[in-house]
Amino acid sequence: MKNENPLELMRHSAAHLMATAILELYPEAKFAIGPAIENGFYYDFDLPFSLTEEHLKKIGKKMNELKKKNLRFEKEELSPDEAEKLFKRLDQPYKLELIKDLREVEKKVTIYRLGNFLDLCRGPHLNSSKEIGAFRLTKIAGAYWRGDEKNKMLQRIYGLCFATEKDLTDYLELEEQAKKRDHRLLGEALDLFSFDQEVGAGLPLWHPKGALIRQIIEDFWIKEHFKNDYELIRSPHIGNINLWKTSGHTEFYKENMYSPIKIEDEEYMIKPMNCPFHVKVYKSRIRSYRDLPLRWAELGTVYRYEKSGVLHGLLRVRGFTQDDAHIFCAPEDLNKEIEAILRFCLKILKTFGFKNFEIYLSTRPEKYVGAEKNWEKATNALKMSLEKLKIKYQIDPGAGVFYGPKIDIKIKDSLGRTWQCSTIQVDFNLPERFNVTYIDKNGKKKEPIMVHRALLGSLERFFAVLLEHYAGAFPLWLSPIQVYLAPVGKKHYQAVKKLAKELSACGGSPVGGENVGLRVWNDELRETISYKVRKAEKQKIPYILIIGDQEMKGKNLNVRIRSKKGVKKMTRKQFIERVLKEIENKK
C-alpha cells in the first residue's frame, strides 16, 4: 500500500463505491471491471435497461449516502475454487470468466467487500468509504467486454475523483476552458480545416488559412534544419511489400498498416513510417567514416490504420505528416548527436511558445531486438546526454520501443495539459535487418548507430495542440491574417488599398522561401464599422486598423491590438516597426 499513488488508490476505491451503490439500486446488475484511470474511474456493467442522466444522479446520490456510512473495505483471500463457488452463487458471469483466467497463474485470488458488494480485485483500497474524496459521475458510454467487438456491449459509467472539493471544482473549470479551446470547434470557426465523410474519416482537408499556417510552420522547420546541418530527402508514399518484410513492420506493426495493393504482379503497402526509405538512401552507395554523421530530415506523409472510434479531429487521424529525421553516426559520436538533438528540440518548442516540459527516458521492454549490451550502451548515452545538459527527467521502465530506448518530451500547454510531441529513439533493428554499414579508419565494415528523431511529431497533431494552446489567437508570425484594414465608408476605399499595398511590401515573414510582406485583409464589404470590428475580433486577427477621414488625411493610425481594450494611436512608421519586430522575435 505504501507504493500506491494515493489518488489512484482513492479512485479505485471510488469505483467500488459506485458498484456498491448500483448493487443496492439495481440488484440484477452484472459487474465486469472497474479500474482507476487518469482523473477518476469507471466501471462496466451489464444491465437489462439503458442508463440515462437521471440514473447517474440517482447513483451519485446513493454513493454519497454510502460514503457517509463509513463502510470498511474488507480483504479476503480465496482459492480459485472457493472464488468460483462464491461468484456462481452471486450470479456474476464476468467475474467467473476472470477467475477461469486466474486459475492458470494464481493459487489464491483476492476478494474485496464494501457493504453488500463483493469484487474480485487485487486491491489495495482505502480503509473505508469515508476516506474517499470529492467525486462526480460524468458520462455513460458503451464498452465491449474485454475490448473485443465480438463480445457483448456493456454500459460504462465514468466518474471523476479528487482529494478535495476544490480540486474537483478546479478540474471542472479547466475542462470548461478546454471545451472552449477544442481545436475542432476553433478549426471550423476560423475556417482552418474540415473533415468530409465522402473523403473519408481521419483524412483532414486543409482550407486556405489553415494551409497557410501549416506552410509557415514547415518553412520555419526547414530553415532551422538547414541551420543545424541537416539535409532534406524525400520518399514515396508506397513501397514494395518486401521492404516492409525486411524492416520488420509486417511482423511487428501489421495491425497499424493498411492491406497491400496490387500493382501488376507485385504487392505494395502504403507507408506507415519513413524510416526504411531513409535506410535505402543510406545504402544507395558505400559510406565511409568520413561521411558520418549523416543527418537526413523529411516532412513525410504516412498512413496508419486507426479504428473509427479513436479518431479525434487532428489529434488522431489516418493520414498525417511526420516531421521525421534520421541520424546515422559512428558509435563514438552518439552522445554528441543526442545532445545536439535535445538542444535543437527544446529551442524549436520554445519558439512555438511552449516553456514547460515533462521528459521521460524509456527503457527496454519485454519484447525487444538487439543485444542487451547495445541496449545498455544506448540507454546510458541517452541518460548521460540528459544529465550533461542538466535536463530533469523521469525513468519510464519498459516503455522503450522494440528496437531501442528513447527519450520522450511532453509539452505543457497554457491549461497545464501534457502532450506527447518530441521523441529521440536509438534503433538497433533497421541497421541489422538491412545490413547497414560504413568503412571505418582501418578499412573494416562497421554498423553505424541509427537515431530516429521527431521534433513536433505529427504536424496535424502539433497544429491541434498549438490551436488549443493559443485558443486560436496565434502569435503574429503564425497568424494567417496579421492586419485587418477596415474602411469606415466607400470614400476611404482608395486610402485603404494604398495602405494595404504599403504593408504588403514592407517586410513580414517568408512563405515558401519568399518574403511576402505582412498578410493583410482589406475589407471593402458594405457593413457598419462596428460589425467589421466584431468580425475581425472573432477571427482573432492580431491588429485591426480603422481608416476614416483623419487616418486618410494624416500620418496617424488608429490601432486596435488583439486582447487589449481601446485604441492606440501610432504613426505608420511606428506601426510597421512594431509589427516587424514582433514577427522577427516570433511573438
N, C-alpha and C positions, 0 to 999 in steps of 0.2 A: 504493500500500500504506500510505502514511503516513496517509491519511484514513480507513482502515478501523478500525472498532471491534475492538480486539484479541480480545475474547471472541467476537465474531461470526466473525472470521477463523478462530479455533480451532474453533468449532462447525461451520463449513462444511468445514474440513479433516477433522473427525471423521466427517462424513457420507461423505466419500470413503474414509476408513479402513474404515468399515463396509462400503461397497460392495466394497472390495478383499478384505475377509475373506469376504464372501458369494461373490465370484467364485471364490476358492480352494476354498471348501467345496462350492459348487453351481455348476459352470461353465455349466449350462444356463440360468442366470438372465438375464432381460432387464431392463435398467435404464431407469427413467423419469427422475425428477428427485430431487435430494437437497439441499435448502437448509438454511441455519441458521435457527432460529426462537428465540423467547424461551426462554432457559434451556437450549437444546440444539439438536437437529437431527432430521431424519428423512430416509428415502429410500424411494421407491416402487419395488417390484419386481414382475415377472411371473414366477411360479414354477409348476411343474406339480404342486405339493403345497401343503397348508396349513401355515403356520408355527405352531409351538407354543412354550410357555415353554422347553422343552428346547432347541429351536433357538436361542432367544435366548441361553441360557447358552453354547452352543457357539460362536455368532458372537462374543459378548463375549470369550470366551477367545482366539479367533483374533485379534481386534483387538488385544489386549494383546501377543500374540506378535509381530504385525507392527509394533506401535509400538516395541518394543524393538530391532527391526532397523534403526531409523533410516533408513527409506525416504525418498528425496527426492521432493518434488513438482516434476515437470518440466513446464515450459510449452512449447507449440509452437503456432505459427500456421499454418493451412492455408487454402487456398481452399475454398469450399463443395464444389467437385467432388472435391477430394482428401479432404475430410472424409467425403463421401458414400461414396466407394470404401472408405475405412477402416472405417466402421461397417457397410457391407454385408458386408465380409469377416468382421467380428466378429459378424454376425447380430444387430444391435441395432435393431429396427424403430422404437422410440420415439425414439431419437436421430436416425434418418433423417427422421422427421416434423418434428422440431425444426429440422433443417438445411434442410428444404424452406421453412420459415417464414423462417429467417435469410437465405436466398438472396435474398429480396426487398429486404433492407435492408443486408446486410453483404458487403463484398468479401473479408474474411478472417474466419475463425472460430477460436476458441481451444480447444485441447485440453490437458488436464492428465493426466499419467501419475503413478500411485502404484503401485509394484510392477508387477503384471501388469494393473492396471485402468487403462483409458483412458476419460476422460469428456469430453463436450462441455461446456465450462464457461468462463464469463468470468473466474472467479477474483476476486481473488487468493487465495493459500493461504499457509500457513506454509512454512518452508524444508524441514522434514522431519517425519515422523510422531512422532519423539521429543519434539517441542515441544508436542504435544497434551497437555492437562492430564488431569484425572480425568474419566472418563465412565462411564455406566451405561445399558444398554439397558432400557427401561421397559415398553413395550407394543407390541402388534400391532393394527393396525386396517385396515379396508378403505378404499380411496380410488379413486374413478373417475378414469381417465386424463383429465387436464386439467379435472377437476372436473365433467365432463359425464356425467350418469347414462345417456346413450345409449352411452357408451364402455365399454370393458372395466373390470371391477373389479380393481384391483391390490392388493397387500399392502403396507402401510406399517409400517415399524419406526421407533418413536420412541426417541430417546436423550437423556440429559442430559449436559451437558459444562460443567465449571467449571475455573478456572485451577489450583486445588489440591484435594486430597482433603478438606481441612477445609471448603472452600466447598461442595463437593458434599454432605458429611455435614450441614452446617448447613441446606442447602436441603431435604434429605430429611426432616430433623427438623421443619422448618417445614411441609412438605407433610403430615406426620403430624398435626401440630396442626390444620392446615386441614381434614383429613378429619373430625376430631372436631367441628369447628365447622360442618360442612356444614349450610347452612340447611334443606335438605330433611329431613335426619335430625332436626334440632332442632325443625323445624315439626311433625313427627309426634310426637316425644317430649313436646313441650309443648302439643300439641293446639291449634295455631295456624291451620293451613290444610291443605288437601289438594287433590289432583287426581283426577279420575274420568274414565275413558275414555268413558263414556256421555255425560258433559257435553261432553267434547272436549279434545284436547291443548292445552296452553298457556292454559287458562282456569281460574284458581285459584278454589277455594271457601274463603271465609274463615269460620273457626269462631269461636265467641263471644269467646274470649280474643284471638285474632288481630285480629278486627274491632274489639275494644275498644282495643287498642294503636293500630291504624290511626286510629280516631276521635280518640284523644288527639293523635296527630301532626297530623291535619287541623285540629283545633280550635286547636292552637298556631299552625299555619301561617296560618290565617285571622286570628287575633288579631294576629299580628305584621304581617300585611299592612295591616290597618286602621291600626296604629300608624305605618306607613310611607307613609300616604296613597294606598293602592291602593283600588280599588273592585272588588267581585265582579261577574262576569257569568256567564251560563250559556248553553250552546249545545246543540243537538240531537245525537243520535248518528249521524244520516244527513243527507245533503244532496243536492240535485239534481245530476246529473252535470255540468250546465252550470257550476255553482260551481267544480267541480274542474278543468274545462277552462280557465276564466278564470284560476284560481290557478296553473295550470301543472302541477298534480300528476299529471294523466293523461298528461302529456308527460314529466316528469322523475322521477316517483315511482310509476309504474304497477305495477312489479314488486312493490311493497310493499303494494298495495291489493287488496282483495277484489273479485270480479266484481260488476257492477251488479245491483241488484234492481229488478224492475219493479213500479211502483205505478200502477194504471190504465194510462195510455199513456205514462208518463214513467219514465226511469231514475234511480235514486238510488244513491249509494255510501255505504258505512259509512265514517265519517271516520277518516283516519289521523292527522290533526292538527286543532287547534282554530283555527289562525291565520285561515283565510278567514272564519270566523264572526265573529271579533273585528273584522275589517275591515268586515264588513257592519254591525255595530253602529255603528262609526265613521261609516259612510256613511248611517246612518238619518236624519241631518239635517245641515245646513250647519254646519261648525265654524269658529270664529274663533281667532285667535292667543291671545285671552283664555282660551279653553278649555284650551289646552295648558300643560303636558304632561298627557296622559290616561294613567293607569296602571290597566290592567284585568287582573285575575287570575281564573283559573278552575282548579278541580280537575276537569279534563275527561277522561273515559274515551275512549280511542282504540283502534283496532283495526288491526293491521298483519300482513300475511301473512309468516309465518316458516315455513320448512321444518321438518318434524318433527325432523330430525336436529340442528338447532341449538337446539331448546327445552331449557331448563335451569332447572327449578324456577321460582322467582320472578324469577331473573336474566334470563331470556329467555322471554317469554310472547307470546300473540297479542292479548290484551286487557289494557290497563293504564291507570292514571290518571296523567296528566301534570300536574305542578304548574306550570301554564303561566301566563305573563303577557306582555302586550304593552304597550309604551310608545310612544305617538305624541307626538313632540315637535318643536319648531322646530329647524332645523339648529344654531343658535347654542347650544341647550341640551343638545346631545348629550353633551358631556364631563361636564357636571354630573350627568346621568342615569346615565351609566355608572359614575361614582364612587359614586353612591348605591347602585346595584345591587351593586357589589363589596363595599361595607361591609355591606350587608344580608345578602348571601350568606354571607360569612365568619362573621358573627355567628350566623346560623342553624346552620351546620355545626358551629361550636364548641359551641353549646348542646347538640347531639346527641352531643358527646364526641369530635369529630374535631379534632385540633390541627395536623396536618401536611398540607401540600398540595403538589401539583405543578401549576403554572399555565402554560398554553400560549396563545400568540397565533397563530391560524391564518390564513394569508394567502390571496390569490386563487388558486383552482385553474385548471386549463387551460380547463375549460368554465365560463363564468360569464355572468351577465346584468348590465346596467348599464354606465355609462361608467367608464373607468379612473380619471378624476379623482375620481369618487364613491368608488370603492374605496380610493383613496389617502387621501382625507379621513377615511373611516370607520376605516381601519386606523390612521391617526395618532391618531384620537380614542381608540381602544381602548388604544393604546400609551401615550399621554400620561396617561390615567387610571391605568393600572397604575404608571407611574413617579411620578406625583404622590402616590399612596398608598404608595409605596416597597414595592411588591409585586414580588418576584423572579419572573421568568417566562422561558420559552424560546419561541423562534420555531419554529412548525411550518409550514414553507413549503408552500404549495399545498394545505393541508388545510382551507381555508375551505369553506363550503357554496356552492352555485352562485349563491345570491342575496346573499351578503355575507360579510365576515370575521367572526371570532368569537373569544371567549375561552373556553377550556375549563378547568374547575377539577377536578382529580382529587384525591380524598381518600386518605389513607393510613390503613389500619386498624391494629388492635393487633398484627397479624402483619407489618406493613410492606408489605402488598399495596396496589396502587393501584386505585382505582375511579373511573370517569368518572361524575360526578353533575351538576354545575352547568355551565350554558352561557349565554353572552351573545352574541347574534348580531344584527348590523346587516343589515337587509333592504332591498334596492333593488327586488326583484322584485314583491312584492304591491302596494306603493303605486302602481307604474307600471301593473301589469296591471288594477288595479281603479280607476285614476284617482282616487286618494285625494288630497284637497286640503284646505287651510284658507285662510281670508281673512286676509291679513297687515294690518299697520298702515296700509298705503296702499290697502287695498281690493282688492288683487290676489290671484289664486289662486296658492298655492304648495304644493309637495309636502312633507308632513312626513317626518321620519325615523321609521322603524318599527324598534323593537328587540324581538326575541324574547328571552325570559329564562325559564330554569327553574332553581330553586334545588336541589331534591332530584332532579330528573329524573323518572323513573317511580317512583311510590310503592311499587309492587311490588318493583322492583329495590332501592330505598333500604331497604325493610323487610328484604330478604335480607342486604344489606350490614351493616345495623345488628345483625341477629340474629347474624351471624358475628363481627362486631366485639366484641360483648359475650358471645359464646359462649352466648347465651340468657339470661344474667343481666342483664336490663335494669336501668338505674338506676331508683330508686324511683318517680320521676314517670311513667315509662313502663310499669312492671310492672303486668300485668293484675290480679294479686293482690299487695297490698302487705304485708298482715299475715295470718298463719296462726294461728288460735286452736285449740289442741289441749287439750281437757279430758282429764284423766287417767282419770276414771271418770264413770259416769252421774250421780252426785250433784253433779258440777261443771257440768252442762249449763246450769243456770239462770244461774249466775255468768258463764259464757261468753257466753250470749245477751245478758245485761245489758252486758257489756264490748263485745261486737260492736256493739250499738246505740249505745253511747257513742262508739266510734271512728268509726262510720259517719256521725256527726253533728258531728264536731269540726273540720271544715275539709277539707283534702285538695286534690285537683286537679279542675278543671272538666272535664266531659264533655258535649259537646253544648251548651256555653254555661252549663250549670248546675253549681253546686258540689255534688258528690255525696259529699263526705267521703272518708275512707280506704276503700280497697277491701279488704274483709275476707272471709276464708273461715273460717266456723265449722264445724269438722269434728266431727260427732257420731256418726260411724260407730264401731261397737264393734270397735276394733282396739287393739293394745298401743300405748303411748305411743312406744316406740322405732320401731315401724313407721310411725306417723304422722309422726314427725320425719323419717325417711328419705324418706317420700313427699313431704313439703314441700321437702326439700333437692333431690330430683330435679326438682321443678317450679321450682327456683331462685327461691323466694319470699324477698324481702329480710329479713323479720322473722318469727320463729316465737315465739309466746308459749305456754308450757306452763302450764296452770291446774290446780293441785292444791289441797290443803287450805289451805296457807299463803297462796297467792295469792287464794283465795276469801275468806279471813277478813281479810287485811291489805291495805295500800296498795301493797306492792311487787309488781313483776312479774319473772318470770324470762324474760329476753330472749335468744334466740339470733339473732345477726347473721350474715347470709349471708357465707360465706368466712372467718369468724373462729371460732377454737376457743373452746370453753367457753360459759358462760352469764353474762350481765351483769345485775346487779340494778338496777332503776330503779323509781322511783315512777311511777304512772300519768301524773302531770303531766309528769315528766321525759321519759317515752317519747313522749307526744303532742307536746311542744315539739320534741323531736329530729326526729321524722319530718316534722312540718310545715315545719321549717326546711330539711330535706333536699329536700323537694318544691319549696319556694319557690326554692331555689338550683339546681334542675334537676340534682340529683346522683343 
